[in-house]
Amino acid sequence: MAEPAVTTQWGRLLNAAWVRPLLFLVLIVVAWDLSIRIFHIPAYQIPAPADVVAVLWASWPELLGQAWPTTYATVAGFLLSALFGIPVAMLIAGSKTVESYVYPLLVFSQSIPKVAIAPLFVVWFGFGLLPKVICAFLLGFFPVVVSAVQGFKSVDPDMVDLARAMQGSRTNIFLAINLPHAMPAIFSGLKVSITLAVVGAVVGEFVGSNSGIGYVMQRSIGTFDLPTMFAALVILALMGVILFWVVDRIERLVIPWHASQRSDVIIAA
């Protein structure tokens, strides 16, 4: 009688949200190590996983200290993206005139590589935190606007007409219908934005900085210290996962009805 219970426990463990990605990550690391051994790839091209783990173990305090400036720039740029992106999306979705003027310029701005204009921010604002925040903001701004515009435009017009027929004010209609209906799309854009903000902060640190994970990577490339560079990449990946998880938790608190429906679909699949 105990065997089915054990089987059920293993099934629940395998169905946990974090188990399958962890198993897939282990398979990737094993394939990485086997590829180096089988094809005799030299260490100056790709370091072995054991070397990267050794650097993470030995240099963890330093890497963690360097991660904080990158985190500050990422979070600040992301918050600015949300603060400016959502109101801009409201204006674009609510006015055809604003959309015709602003939206094409936003699309045009995304064709400009941020690496190309990041040196200008260093010239204008120095080597402090501000250029990294601006780079993070520029990369995270566009996904928020696009997703929020889609969310606001997808509101059922019959619901809005019904609210107007019930003498609802513009503010009440927006708070009761437009904003809740657009929140799932807004959070989808915020999730993309937070990951791109990490990239933007690192781009700013590549161009001009004396601290941060981007600075560690640039220094490692200059000295061909690939294990340290790969360790910095691991830190960046962890940072992106944690920040994405934080935004996802906020989404579940703000719109639990949407999060629960999505979870039910995943479990049923």
C-alpha positions as CSV (number, residue, x, y, z in Angstrom):
1,M,0.0,0.0,0.0
2,A,3.0,2.3,0.5
3,E,4.2,2.0,-3.0
4,P,1.4,4.0,-4.7
5,A,1.8,6.7,-2.1
6,V,5.5,7.0,-2.9
7,T,4.7,7.0,-6.6
8,T,2.2,9.8,-6.0
9,Q,4.8,11.8,-4.1
10,W,7.3,11.4,-6.9
11,G,4.7,12.5,-9.4
12,R,3.9,15.6,-7.4
13,L,7.6,16.4,-7.2
14,L,8.1,16.1,-10.9
15,N,5.0,18.3,-11.6
16,A,6.4,21.1,-9.4
17,A,7.1,24.2,-11.4
18,W,10.8,24.4,-10.5
19,V,11.7,20.7,-10.9
20,R,11.6,20.4,-14.7
21,P,13.6,23.5,-15.5
22,L,16.2,22.4,-12.9
23,L,16.4,18.9,-14.5
24,F,16.8,20.5,-18.0
25,L,19.5,22.8,-16.6
26,V,21.4,19.8,-15.2
27,L,21.1,18.1,-18.6
28,I,22.6,21.2,-20.3
29,V,25.5,21.3,-17.8
30,V,26.2,17.6,-18.4
31,A,26.1,18.0,-22.1
32,W,28.4,21.0,-21.8
33,D,31.0,19.0,-19.8
34,L,30.8,16.0,-22.1
35,S,31.2,18.1,-25.2
36,I,34.4,19.6,-23.8
37,R,35.8,16.1,-22.9
38,I,34.7,14.5,-26.2
39,F,35.8,17.2,-28.6
40,H,38.8,18.3,-26.5
41,I,37.8,21.9,-26.5
42,P,40.6,24.0,-24.9
43,A,39.9,26.0,-21.8
44,Y,40.7,29.3,-23.5
45,Q,37.7,28.8,-25.7
46,I,35.1,27.3,-23.4
47,P,35.8,26.7,-19.7
48,A,34.6,23.5,-18.0
49,P,31.6,23.7,-15.7
50,A,33.8,22.7,-12.7
51,D,36.0,25.7,-13.3
52,V,33.0,28.0,-13.4
53,V,31.6,26.6,-10.2
54,A,35.1,27.0,-8.6
55,V,35.1,30.7,-9.5
56,L,31.6,31.1,-8.2
57,W,32.5,29.5,-4.9
58,A,35.8,31.4,-4.5
59,S,34.6,34.8,-5.8
60,W,31.0,34.8,-4.6
61,P,31.3,37.7,-2.2
62,E,33.0,39.9,-4.9
63,L,30.5,38.9,-7.6
64,L,27.6,39.5,-5.3
65,G,29.0,42.9,-4.5
66,Q,29.4,43.7,-8.1
67,A,25.8,42.6,-8.8
68,W,24.3,45.3,-6.6
69,P,25.1,48.3,-9.0
70,T,23.7,46.3,-11.9
71,T,20.6,45.5,-9.9
72,Y,20.1,49.2,-8.9
73,A,20.4,50.3,-12.5
74,T,18.1,47.5,-13.7
75,V,15.3,48.2,-11.2
76,A,15.5,51.9,-11.6
77,G,15.3,51.7,-15.4
78,F,12.4,49.2,-15.1
79,L,10.5,51.4,-12.8
80,L,11.0,54.4,-15.1
81,S,9.8,52.2,-18.0
82,A,6.6,51.4,-16.1
83,L,6.1,55.0,-14.9
84,F,6.3,56.5,-18.3
85,G,5.3,53.6,-20.5
86,I,1.8,53.0,-19.1
87,P,0.7,56.7,-19.4
88,V,2.1,56.9,-22.9
89,A,0.2,53.8,-23.8
90,M,-3.0,55.3,-22.4
91,L,-2.5,58.3,-24.6
92,I,-1.8,56.3,-27.7
93,A,-4.8,54.0,-27.1
94,G,-7.1,56.8,-26.3
95,S,-6.2,59.2,-29.2
96,K,-5.7,58.5,-32.9
97,T,-3.9,61.8,-33.2
98,V,-1.4,60.9,-30.5
99,E,-0.9,57.4,-32.0
100,S,-0.2,58.8,-35.5
101,Y,2.5,61.1,-34.1
102,V,4.1,59.1,-31.3
103,Y,3.8,55.4,-32.2
104,P,5.9,55.6,-35.4
105,L,8.6,57.4,-33.6
106,L,8.7,54.8,-30.9
107,V,9.0,52.0,-33.5
108,F,11.8,54.0,-35.2
109,S,13.6,54.5,-31.9
110,Q,13.9,50.7,-31.5
111,S,15.9,50.4,-34.7
112,I,18.7,52.3,-33.2
113,P,21.2,50.0,-31.4
114,K,21.5,51.0,-27.8
115,V,25.2,50.1,-27.9
116,A,25.7,52.8,-30.5
117,I,24.2,55.6,-28.4
118,A,25.3,54.4,-24.9
119,P,28.7,56.2,-25.3
120,L,26.8,59.4,-25.7
121,F,25.2,58.9,-22.3
122,V,28.6,58.5,-20.7
123,V,29.7,61.8,-22.4
124,W,26.6,63.6,-21.2
125,F,26.1,62.1,-17.7
126,G,29.5,60.7,-16.8
127,F,30.5,57.3,-15.4
128,G,27.9,57.2,-12.6
129,L,24.7,55.3,-12.2
130,L,22.6,57.5,-14.5
131,P,23.8,56.3,-17.9
132,K,23.1,52.6,-16.9
133,V,19.6,53.6,-15.7
134,I,18.9,55.3,-19.0
135,C,20.1,52.3,-21.0
136,A,17.9,50.0,-18.9
137,F,15.0,52.4,-19.4
138,L,15.3,52.6,-23.2
139,L,15.4,48.8,-23.6
140,G,12.5,48.3,-21.2
141,F,10.2,51.1,-22.3
142,F,9.1,49.8,-25.7
143,P,7.7,46.4,-24.5
144,V,5.6,48.1,-21.8
145,V,4.1,50.6,-24.3
146,V,3.3,48.0,-27.0
147,S,1.7,45.5,-24.5
148,A,-0.2,48.2,-22.7
149,V,-1.6,49.7,-25.9
150,Q,-2.8,46.2,-27.0
151,G,-4.4,45.8,-23.6
152,F,-6.2,49.1,-23.6
153,K,-7.4,48.7,-27.2
154,S,-8.8,45.2,-26.5
155,V,-11.4,46.4,-24.0
156,D,-14.9,45.4,-25.0
157,P,-16.7,48.5,-26.2
158,D,-20.0,47.2,-25.2
159,M,-18.9,47.1,-21.6
160,V,-17.8,50.8,-21.9
161,D,-21.1,51.7,-23.5
162,L,-23.0,50.0,-20.7
163,A,-21.0,51.8,-18.0
164,R,-21.7,55.1,-19.8
165,A,-25.4,54.3,-20.0
166,M,-25.3,53.8,-16.2
167,Q,-23.9,57.4,-15.8
168,G,-20.4,56.3,-15.0
169,S,-17.7,59.0,-15.1
170,R,-14.6,58.7,-17.3
171,T,-12.5,58.1,-14.2
172,N,-14.8,55.4,-12.9
173,I,-15.1,53.7,-16.2
174,F,-11.3,53.7,-16.6
175,L,-10.7,52.3,-13.1
176,A,-13.5,49.7,-13.2
177,I,-13.2,48.5,-16.8
178,N,-10.3,49.7,-18.9
179,L,-7.5,49.3,-16.4
180,P,-8.5,45.9,-15.0
181,H,-9.0,44.6,-18.6
182,A,-5.6,45.8,-19.7
183,M,-3.7,44.6,-16.6
184,P,-2.8,41.1,-18.0
185,A,-1.3,42.7,-21.1
186,I,0.5,45.3,-19.1
187,F,2.1,42.7,-16.8
188,S,3.1,40.7,-19.9
189,G,5.0,43.8,-21.1
190,L,6.5,44.3,-17.7
191,K,7.9,40.8,-17.6
192,V,9.6,41.4,-20.9
193,S,10.7,44.8,-19.8
194,I,12.5,43.6,-16.6
195,T,14.6,41.1,-18.5
196,L,15.5,43.6,-21.1
197,A,16.3,46.1,-18.4
198,V,19.0,43.7,-17.2
199,V,20.5,43.8,-20.7
200,G,20.3,47.5,-20.8
201,A,22.1,48.0,-17.5
202,V,24.9,45.6,-18.7
203,V,25.2,47.5,-22.0
204,G,25.7,50.7,-20.0
205,E,28.4,49.1,-17.8
206,F,30.2,47.8,-20.9
207,V,30.5,51.3,-22.3
208,G,31.7,53.1,-19.2
209,S,31.8,51.8,-15.7
210,N,34.1,50.8,-12.9
211,S,31.6,48.5,-11.1
212,G,28.9,46.1,-11.9
213,I,28.6,42.7,-13.6
214,G,29.2,44.3,-17.0
215,Y,32.4,45.7,-15.8
216,V,33.5,42.3,-14.4
217,M,32.7,40.7,-17.8
218,Q,34.6,43.4,-19.7
219,R,37.6,43.0,-17.4
220,S,37.5,39.2,-17.8
221,I,37.4,39.4,-21.6
222,G,40.4,41.7,-21.5
223,T,42.4,39.1,-19.5
224,F,40.9,36.0,-21.2
225,D,39.6,34.9,-17.8
226,L,36.7,32.9,-19.3
227,P,35.7,31.1,-16.1
228,T,35.1,34.5,-14.4
229,M,33.2,35.7,-17.4
230,F,30.9,32.6,-17.4
231,A,30.4,33.0,-13.6
232,A,29.3,36.6,-14.3
233,L,26.9,35.3,-16.9
234,V,25.5,32.9,-14.3
235,I,25.0,35.8,-11.9
236,L,23.2,37.8,-14.6
237,A,20.9,34.8,-15.4
238,L,20.0,34.5,-11.7
239,M,19.3,38.2,-11.4
240,G,17.0,38.0,-14.4
241,V,15.2,35.0,-13.0
242,I,14.7,36.6,-9.6
243,L,13.5,39.9,-11.0
244,F,11.1,38.1,-13.3
245,W,9.8,36.0,-10.4
246,V,9.2,39.2,-8.4
247,V,7.1,40.8,-11.2
248,D,5.2,37.5,-11.5
249,R,4.4,37.5,-7.8
250,I,3.2,41.1,-8.0
251,E,1.0,40.1,-10.9
252,R,-0.6,37.3,-8.9
253,L,-1.3,39.8,-6.0
254,V,-2.7,42.5,-8.3
255,I,-4.8,40.4,-10.6
256,P,-5.2,37.0,-8.9
257,W,-8.1,36.1,-11.1
258,H,-5.9,36.1,-14.2
259,A,-3.0,34.3,-12.5
260,S,-5.3,31.5,-11.2
261,Q,-6.9,30.9,-14.6
262,R,-3.4,30.6,-16.1
263,S,-2.3,28.2,-13.4
264,D,-5.4,26.0,-14.0
265,V,-4.7,25.8,-17.7
266,I,-1.1,24.8,-17.1
267,I,-2.1,22.0,-14.6
268,A,-4.8,20.7,-16.9
269,A,-2.3,20.5,-19.8
